[in-house]
């Protein structure tokens, strides 16, 4: 296990970067032109990034990014 100390400004920046990545993945997952195998890999990536987001965001913010199609374990 690794630990990290960040200040509030860095936390906000981390939240911003992660939110943008989550939004991009959600948009791509809805694109019908993307292959099923690629979407599966994108779902796995979404799960990892979402778990990272849960460590830096508030519960209200987290709820916004819980997708209906991606199963979070």
MIBAGU-221179 format. One line per 4 residues: number of its first residue (from 0); their letters; for each residue x, y, z of N, C-alpha, C, O, CB. Coordinates in Angstrom, 2 decimals. Atoms other than C-alpha are relative to their C-alpha. Glycine has a CB too. Layout:
<drenlos>
NUM) A) X/Y/Z/X/Y/Z/X/Y/Z/X/Y/Z/X/Y/Z | ... $
</drenlos>
This chain:
<drenlos>
0) XXXX) 0.84/-1.17/0.00/0.00/0.00/0.00/0.89/1.24/0.00/1.91/1.29/0.68/-0.96/0.00/1.21 | -0.73/-1.26/0.08/1.19/3.48/-0.85/-0.84/1.10/0.61/-2.06/1.04/0.60/0.36/0.34/-1.45 | 0.68/-1.16/-0.55/0.32/6.74/0.84/0.48/1.26/-0.68/1.57/1.29/-1.25/0.22/0.09/1.52 | -0.38/-1.26/0.62/0.36/10.30/-0.40/-0.58/1.14/0.83/-1.72/1.08/1.28/-0.50/0.08/-1.49 $
4) XXXX) 0.47/-1.20/-0.69/0.10/13.66/1.31/-0.15/1.11/-1.03/0.81/1.46/-1.73/0.98/0.42/1.16 | 0.25/-1.09/0.93/-1.49/16.41/-0.73/-0.78/1.10/0.71/-1.52/0.83/1.66/-0.77/-0.50/-1.27 | 0.77/-1.09/-0.59/-2.86/19.82/0.11/-1.34/0.13/-0.73/-1.61/-0.58/-1.70/0.80/1.34/-0.06 | 1.36/-0.13/0.54/-6.40/20.98/-0.68/0.00/0.41/-1.47/-0.83/-0.06/-2.25/-0.80/1.01/0.83 $
8) XXXX) -0.09/-0.44/1.40/-5.40/22.70/-3.92/0.36/-1.17/-0.91/-0.21/-1.32/-1.99/1.05/1.13/-0.15 | -0.39/1.18/0.77/-3.72/19.54/-5.17/-1.15/-1.01/-0.07/-1.35/-1.65/-1.10/1.25/-0.66/0.61 | 1.14/0.90/-0.02/-6.76/17.50/-4.14/-1.05/0.45/-1.02/-1.60/-0.37/-1.75/-0.62/-0.08/1.40 | 0.97/-0.53/0.95/-9.05/19.77/-6.15/0.46/-0.23/-1.43/-0.35/-0.56/-2.30/-0.22/1.48/0.24 $
12) XXXX) -0.53/0.24/1.34/-6.78/19.47/-9.17/-0.10/-1.47/-0.38/-0.44/-1.80/-1.52/1.46/0.47/-0.09 | 0.13/1.44/0.23/-6.72/15.70/-8.84/-1.44/-0.38/-0.30/-1.70/-1.18/-1.20/0.51/-0.79/1.22 | 1.41/0.24/0.26/-10.51/15.64/-8.65/-0.37/0.43/-1.41/-1.06/-0.30/-2.13/-0.87/0.73/1.03 | 0.31/-0.53/1.33/-10.73/17.76/-11.78/0.51/-0.92/-1.11/-0.23/-1.25/-2.04/0.60/1.40/-0.18 $
16) XXXX) -0.61/0.87/1.02/-8.38/15.55/-13.79/-0.73/-1.34/-0.08/-1.00/-1.84/-1.17/1.50/-0.22/0.30 | 0.67/1.30/-0.03/-10.08/12.34/-12.70/-1.42/0.12/-0.54/-1.88/-0.76/-1.28/-0.02/-0.56/1.44 | 1.36/-0.20/0.51/-13.58/13.74/-13.39/-0.02/0.09/-1.52/-0.89/-0.48/-2.17/-0.62/1.26/0.61 | -0.07/-0.13/1.47/-12.57/14.67/-16.94/0.22/-1.37/-0.64/-0.38/-1.69/-1.67/1.14/0.98/-0.41 $
20) XXXX) -0.27/1.34/0.54/-11.23/11.16/-17.53/-1.24/-0.87/0.10/-1.56/-1.60/-0.84/1.18/-0.66/0.74 | 1.23/0.79/-0.16/-14.40/9.56/-16.15/-1.06/0.42/-1.02/-1.73/-0.42/-1.61/-0.55/0.15/1.43 | 0.98/-0.50/0.97/-16.58/11.78/-18.34/0.35/-0.46/-1.42/-0.53/-0.84/-2.19/-0.08/1.54/0.05 | -0.44/0.44/1.33/-14.52/10.93/-21.41/-0.29/-1.49/-0.20/-0.75/-1.90/-1.27/1.50/0.28/-0.19 $
24) XXXX) 0.27/1.44/0.10/-14.80/7.21/-20.71/-1.49/-0.27/-0.14/-1.89/-1.13/-0.92/0.56/-0.73/1.21 | 1.45/0.19/0.11/-18.57/7.46/-20.20/-0.50/0.34/-1.39/-1.36/-0.36/-1.92/-0.72/0.85/1.04 | 0.40/-0.36/1.36/-18.95/9.21/-23.54/0.42/-1.09/-1.00/-0.35/-1.47/-1.87/0.62/1.35/-0.41 | -0.50/1.04/0.91/-16.81/6.61/-25.30/-0.75/-1.32/0.17/-0.94/-2.05/-0.80/1.49/-0.23/0.23 $
28) XXXX) 0.74/1.25/-0.22/-18.73/3.74/-23.71/-1.36/0.02/-0.69/-1.91/-1.04/-1.02/-0.19/-0.24/1.49 | 1.28/-0.12/0.69/-21.91/5.05/-25.32/0.13/0.03/-1.51/-0.87/-0.02/-2.23/-0.71/1.24/0.47 | -0.24/-0.06/1.45/-20.32/5.23/-28.78/-0.17/-1.40/-0.61/0.55/-2.33/-0.26/1.42/0.56/-0.31 | 0.30/1.31/0.59/-21.74/2.40/-30.88/1.07/-0.46/-1.00/1.09/-1.63/-1.38/-1.35/0.07/-0.71 $
32) XXXX) -1.04/0.36/0.98/-18.75/2.47/-33.27/1.18/-0.72/0.64/1.99/-1.33/-0.07/0.49/1.24/-0.72 | -1.13/0.61/-0.70/-16.32/1.19/-30.63/-0.27/-1.48/0.21/-1.36/-1.88/0.62/0.27/0.71/1.36 | 0.08/1.45/-0.11/-15.65/-2.54/-30.60/-0.31/-0.46/1.42/0.08/0.19/2.40/1.30/-0.62/-0.48 | 0.42/0.54/-1.29/-17.08/-4.64/-27.78/1.20/-0.33/0.90/1.16/-0.10/2.11/-0.85/-1.25/-0.20 $
36) XXXX) -1.20/0.36/-0.76/-13.64/-5.87/-26.71/0.69/1.25/0.56/1.19/1.24/1.69/0.98/-0.81/-0.89 | -0.60/-1.26/-0.43/-12.33/-2.31/-26.49/-0.84/0.60/1.13/-0.30/1.13/2.10/0.12/1.00/-1.18 | 0.89/-0.52/-1.04/-15.38/-1.28/-24.45/0.19/-0.76/1.32/0.10/-0.17/2.39/-1.46/-0.08/-0.45 | -0.24/0.78/-1.20/-14.69/-4.10/-22.02/1.26/0.50/0.72/1.27/0.62/1.95/0.13/-1.50/-0.35 $
40) XXXX) -1.23/-0.54/-0.59/-11.16/-2.78/-21.48/-0.26/1.39/0.59/0.30/1.74/1.63/1.13/0.07/-1.06 | 0.34/-1.32/-0.50/-12.60/0.71/-21.06/-0.79/-0.10/1.30/-0.61/0.74/2.19/-0.81/0.77/-1.05 | 0.75/0.22/-1.25/-14.99/-0.60/-18.38/0.95/-0.31/1.14/0.78/0.20/2.25/-1.03/-1.15/-0.17 | -0.99/0.32/-1.03/-12.07/-2.05/-16.46/0.78/1.25/0.41/1.02/1.47/1.60/0.98/-1.09/-0.51 $
44) XXXX) -0.70/-1.25/-0.28/-10.22/1.26/-16.74/-0.89/0.93/0.81/-0.43/1.58/1.74/0.44/0.69/-1.32 | 0.95/-0.84/-0.73/-13.34/3.10/-15.55/-0.06/-0.42/1.46/-0.07/0.43/2.35/-1.39/-0.08/-0.65 | 0.07/0.50/-1.38/-13.53/0.89/-12.46/1.21/0.46/0.82/1.08/0.91/1.95/-0.09/-1.53/0.02 | -1.23/-0.38/-0.70/-9.92/1.61/-11.54/0.01/1.50/0.29/0.32/1.92/1.41/1.24/-0.38/-0.84 $
48) XXXX) -0.01/-1.45/-0.17/-10.23/5.35/-12.08/-1.09/0.44/0.97/-0.89/1.37/1.76/-0.18/0.71/-1.35 | 1.08/-0.34/-0.92/-13.56/5.47/-10.24/0.41/-0.27/1.44/0.12/0.54/2.32/-1.27/-0.80/-0.35 | -0.46/0.30/-1.36/-12.01/3.79/-7.19/1.02/1.03/0.46/1.04/1.40/1.64/0.60/-1.42/0.06 | -0.94/-1.07/-0.33/-9.22/6.36/-7.29/-0.77/1.28/0.34/-0.41/1.99/1.28/0.98/0.25/-1.17 $
52) XXXX) 0.81/-1.20/-0.23/-11.84/9.12/-7.48/-0.68/-0.04/1.37/-0.83/0.99/2.02/-1.04/0.14/-1.10 | 0.67/0.11/-1.30/-13.60/7.78/-4.39/0.92/0.39/1.15/0.45/0.70/2.25/-0.50/-1.43/0.20 | -0.95/-0.36/-1.06/-10.45/8.51/-2.41/0.21/1.50/0.14/0.69/1.97/1.17/1.34/-0.67/-0.27 | -0.27/-1.43/-0.05/-10.33/12.21/-3.26/-1.25/0.86/-0.08/-1.16/2.08/0.10/0.93/0.38/-1.11 $
56) XXXX) 1.22/-0.78/0.19/-13.96/13.26/-3.80/-1.00/-0.23/1.12/-0.92/-1.20/1.86/-0.64/-0.34/-1.34 | 1.06/0.13/-1.00/-16.95/13.83/-1.58/-1.03/-1.03/-0.47/-1.08/-1.39/-1.65/-0.67/1.37/0.27 | 1.01/1.02/0.32/-19.80/11.33/-1.45/-1.00/0.51/-1.03/-1.44/-0.24/-1.90/-0.74/-0.44/1.26 | 0.93/-0.59/0.97/-22.09/13.70/-3.36/0.58/-0.01/-1.40/-0.12/-0.32/-2.36/-0.36/1.42/0.40 $
60) XXXX) -0.66/-0.01/1.30/-19.57/14.04/-6.17/0.13/-1.41/-0.56/0.00/-1.63/-1.77/1.38/0.65/0.10 | -0.18/1.39/0.43/-19.00/10.30/-6.29/-1.28/-0.54/-0.62/-1.24/-1.25/-1.62/0.44/-0.88/1.17 | 1.29/0.50/0.49/-22.69/9.60/-6.80/-0.26/0.40/-1.44/-0.94/-0.33/-2.17/-1.12/0.52/0.87 | 0.21/-0.47/1.37/-22.63/11.60/-10.04/0.66/-0.90/-1.03/0.24/-0.94/-2.19/0.53/1.42/-0.14 $
64) XXXX) -0.78/0.79/0.95/-20.17/9.18/-11.61/-0.21/-1.50/0.13/0.53/-2.29/-0.46/1.45/0.30/0.17 | 0.32/1.43/-0.06/-21.70/5.85/-10.66/-0.84/-0.31/-1.23/-2.00/0.09/-1.31/-0.77/-0.37/1.34 | 0.73/0.27/1.25/-22.69/4.57/-14.09/-0.97/-1.17/0.14/-0.81/-2.03/1.01/0.98/-0.30/-1.13 | 0.98/1.08/-0.01/-25.63/2.31/-14.78/0.52/-1.23/-0.73/0.18/-2.36/-0.37/-1.31/0.47/-0.62 $
68) XXXX) -0.46/1.11/0.83/-23.84/0.18/-17.37/1.27/-0.65/0.51/1.51/-1.83/0.24/0.22/0.46/-1.40 | -1.27/0.54/-0.50/-20.47/-0.28/-15.63/-0.22/-0.50/1.42/-0.62/0.27/2.30/1.14/1.07/-0.05 | 0.17/0.58/-1.33/-20.62/-2.62/-12.66/1.23/0.28/0.84/2.34/-0.15/0.51/-0.27/-1.53/-0.09 | -1.10/-0.32/-0.91/-18.48/-1.29/-9.81/-0.04/-1.01/1.15/-1.05/-1.16/1.83/-0.11/1.47/0.54 $
72) X) -0.06/1.02/-1.05/-17.34/-4.00/-7.41/0.64/0.56/1.25/0.78/-0.16/2.24/0.78/-1.21/-0.48 $
</drenlos>
